[in-house]
Amino acid sequence: MLMPTKHINFSQSLLGFGSYLLGKLNRPKTIDELWRDYQDDLKNELYASEHSFDNLVLSLIFLYGINTIVEKNGLIYKCD
């Protein structure tokens, strides 16, 4: 689900996951680094919902589509 509904929490939606990923882009990172950061936060209970790698990719595609991130030479940058 892209948007949260009354049956889906914000953290379970791709929009919420994208928001989380944007917060992790304090510096340019590879997709593997973002996945590792998410796995660490999930393990340490710092993020409430479990997502698949496919959801990570879909969230990044969404963020790219709304011009909040760009990719250069394999690194993902947050747009200013």
PEVEN-V789091 format. One record per backbone hydrogen bond with DSSP energy under -0.5 kcal/mol. NH is the residue of the N-H (numbers start at 1). CO is the residue of the C=O. If there is no record, write none. Layout:
nh=[NH;NH]
co=[CO;CO]
This chain:
nh=[5;8;12;13;13;14;15;16;17;18;19;20;21;22;23;24;24;25;25;26;29;34;35;36;37;38;39;40;41;42;43;44;45;46;47;56;57;58;59;60;61;62;63;64;65;66;67;68;69;70;72;75;76;77;77;79]
co=[8;5;9;9;10;1;2;10;13;14;15;16;17;18;19;20;21;21;22;24;76;30;31;32;33;34;35;36;37;38;39;40;42;41;41;52;53;54;55;56;57;58;59;60;61;62;64;63;63;77;75;72;29;70;75;68]
